[in-house]
Amino acid sequence: MRFGSIFLLASLSACSHLGGHSVPGGGSVPGGVPGGSSGEVDPDTCGNYAAQDAGMKLKAFLTATKSLDATMVETVKVVKESCLTMGHELAMSDADLGGDDTKKICDAVFAKFQDNLKVGLKAGAKLAIKYTPGKCTVDASAGASASGGCAGGASAGTGGGGAGGQCQAAAQVNASVNAQCTPPELTVDAGAKIVVDKSKIDADIAAMKDGIPKLLSVSYRMQPLQAAVQTWVASLKDLQAMGPKFVQSFGDQAMCISGQIAAAANASTRIQANVSVSVSVSASASGSVGG
């Protein structure tokens, strides 16, 4: 699923080079509040900005942003490890499984898996697969309660743009990140009469048993996460569109707040890329079960 691209904070021209993680005057702002110059989202920086209502809602959004980013990084890690496990079962070389490009690695693994099927089974034959899907349950009320500073309808996901949108995004992200999921169950077999190359089919079956359940679990988790990312992206755009007036309302914390919004925009690129990889690879896993 593709999401709309995130616009940089061009409207905050007074804070030049925010995308490069620098702020005018060094790494601090008036009052000694840290400027967030590391470029990382840190909802606990910027002093007492959460003392006002808008700041409480912004902090909830930033907290959800940090959680979402960490969740997607960990998700792609699981995806890569699952593909590497499958690749080793398929006796793939280190060269085929090397590098940092998770999707490239996984594409190579599934290509090898399909090649084994073509060579290892008689024409038109298929593996005997018994598959019980897992499922994820999202507790929206728990997500809302986790969004500190967001009370009432906005935290429950009925807010519109602006601060209400930040609450909606925070609640949906929190609920999706903390979804309770049950794993799928998978058994695979091949009758002797349909097997042409037993070694290749045995490798495919071992690879499926070791890697596919985890990839299918990612697929289930991505369903609510995709929707949450959509809401989060829209809220970030609204937040950026508020411009200098919103940021300057935080007084001495304004420059630090600008840095945190810029950090969220930078995180969006990583988040959306990790979503894309996770969805693509888990779809390949689902296809292997269905086919």
N, C-alpha and C positions, 0 to 999 in steps of 0.2 A: 504494500500500500504506500502510495506516495503522499507526502504531506507538503503543504505550502512552505516555500523557503522563508527563512527568517531574515528580516531586514535589520541591518546594523543600526546603531544609535546615531544616525547622522544628525538628528535633531538636537542632540546634546553636544553641539559644536564647541561649547565653552570648555568641555573636557576632552581635549584633543588626544588622539591615539588610544582611546579606551580599548579598542579592539586589540591593541598591542600590549594591553595590561599596564599602561603607564598613565599617570595623572600629573597635571601641572603642579609644580612645587614639590615633587618627590612623593614619598610613600605615606604621607599623613595629611590630614586636613585640619582646619582650625579646631582647637579644643583637644588635640592629641588623639583623635579617633583614627584608627588604622584605615588606610586607604584601600585595602584589598588589592595591592599591587601584584599579588601572585597570580591573579587571573582566575582563581578558583572561587566557586560559589561558597560563601561562608555566612549563613544566616545569623551567626552570633557575633559578627564584627559590626562595625559602624556604631558602636556605643549604644545609647538608649533610644534608638530610632523607633523601637517597638512600643514606646510609651504612649504614642498617639494611635488612634484607630487605624489610620492608613498604614502606619508602620507595622502594626500587628498583622494586618492582612498581607502586607508585603513579606513579612518574615515567614508567614505560613506558606506563601508561594515559593520563597527561596528554599525553605526547608524541604518542601516537596520536590523542588528541582534537584537538590542534592541527592535525595533519596532515589529519584527516578534515574538520574545519571548513573549512580552506583549500581542500581538494579540492572540496567541495560549493559553495563560493562561486565557484570558477573554473568549475565545471560549469554553474552557472546563468548565468554570464557568457557561456559558449559558446552556451547555449540562446538567450539573448536576442539575441546578435549574429546567430545563424543566422536567427531569426525576422525581425529587422530587414532582413537581406539579402533574404529572400523578400518582405517587404513592399515594399521598394523596387522589386523586379522586377515586382511587381503594381501599381505606380504608386499605392500607398496614400499618403494625406496624412500630414503630420507630426503632425497631431492624432490620427490613428488609431494612430500608432506612438509616441506620446509617453508620458512617465511612467516610473515605476520598477517597475510591476507587470508582471513578465515574463510571467506566465500570461495576463493580460488582453491583452497585446500579441500573444502567440502565438495565442490563441483568435481574435482579430480577423483575423490573417493566414490561418489555416486556414479561417475562414468565407468570406473573400474568395476564397480558392483554390477552395473548393467552389462558390461562386456562379459563378465563371468557367467551371467545368466544366459546370454546368447550362445556362448560356447559350451556351457555345462549342461544345458537342458535340451531335450528334443524340441524341434520346431513346434511352436504353439503351446508348449507345456508351461505350467506355472507352479511356483512353490505353494504348498498348502499352508496357509496362514490363518491362524485363529487370533482375532484381535478384539480385545475389550477396551474401548476408549476410556481415558481418564476424564476428569472434569475439574473445573475451577469454580469455586463459589466466592462471590464478592460480597462483603458486608459493607454496604454503603454507609450505614450509621456509624460503624467503627471508623471508617475513613473520615467522616465528618468530625467525629470527636477528636481525632488525631490532629485536626487542622486548628491548632491553637490560634486564637484571635479571630476566628471566623464563627460567628454564632448565628443561629436562626436559619432562615431559608437559604442564604447564600452558601453556608457550609454544607447544606444538604444537596447542593447542586442546582439551585434554581436561580442563582445570581446571573446577571447579565454581564456587560463589559465592566471595565474599571476594577475597583476593589472587589466588587461582587464576583467578577470573573476570576479574580485571583483566588478567592475562596472556593469557587466551584472547581477550578483546576486543582487546587491543593487537596480538596476532599476526594476527587476522582482518582488522582494519582495515589494518594495514601491507601484508598480502598483497593486499587488494582495491584499495587506493590505487595500488599498484605493478603492477597487472595489465598484461600485455602484450597489446595489442589490434591487430587488423588491420582496416582500414577496409572498408566495404561498397563494392560497385561497382553503379552505377545508370545505366541508359540509358533514355531516354523518347522516345517518338515518337507521332505521331498521323497516321493516314492521311487524305489530302485528302477522301475520300468521307464521313468522319464529322464533319468540321469545319464548324460553322456560322459561328463568329466567330473568324477566324484570329488576330487580335490578342490576344484573351483566352487562347486556347490556347497561343500562343507565350509569353505572359507566365507562364502556369502552368508550362510546361515549363522555362523559364529559372529560375523560382523553385525548382522541384524540384531541378534540377541544382546550384544554388548552395547550397541550404540543407538539403535532406533528408539527404544523406550524413552531415553532421556531427550532425544530430539522431538518426539511426540509431546512430551511433557512441556517442552518449550513452546510448542505450537498452541497448546491450551492456555498457557500463561500469557501468550502474546495477544490473545483475543481481547481481554479487557484492557491490557496495556496499550494496545493500538488506539483504542477509543480515548484512553486517558491522555495519550500523547497529542492527539488531535486537539482536545480541549486545552491542554497545556500550551501548545503552540499558538492557538488563537489568543489565549490570555497574555502570553508574552508579547504578541503583536500589539494588543491593546495597551499593555504597560509601556511599551516603547513609544506608542503614539501619544501618550500623555505629555511627553516632552519635558523641557526644562522647568516649566511651572510646577509640575508634580515633584520633581527632584529637589527644586529649590525650597519647597515647603518644609523640608527636613532641616533647614538652617545649617548648622555647623557640620551635620552629617551628610550634606548634599553630595559632596564629591565622592565620599565612600559609597553612598547609595548608587551613584552613577556607575562606579566600578562594579558593583554587584549586579546591576542590570546588564551591563556589558558582559560580565562573566556568565550570566544565564544565557545570553545570546550566543556566546561562544560554545557553551555546553550543548546548545540545541543542535549544532552541527554533528557533534559526536553522538548524541542521543538518537537522532533520526537515522544516522548511518548504521548504528547498532540495531535499531529496529528493522531496517531494511535487510540486513544480513540475517537476523534471526528469523524473520518471516520467510525469506527465500529458502534458507536451508531446511527449516522445519516443513515447508511445503514439499521439498524433495523427499523428506522422510515419509510424509503422509502418502506421497505418490508411490513409494516403494512398497508400502503396506497394501495400498489399493490395487497395485498392479501385480 
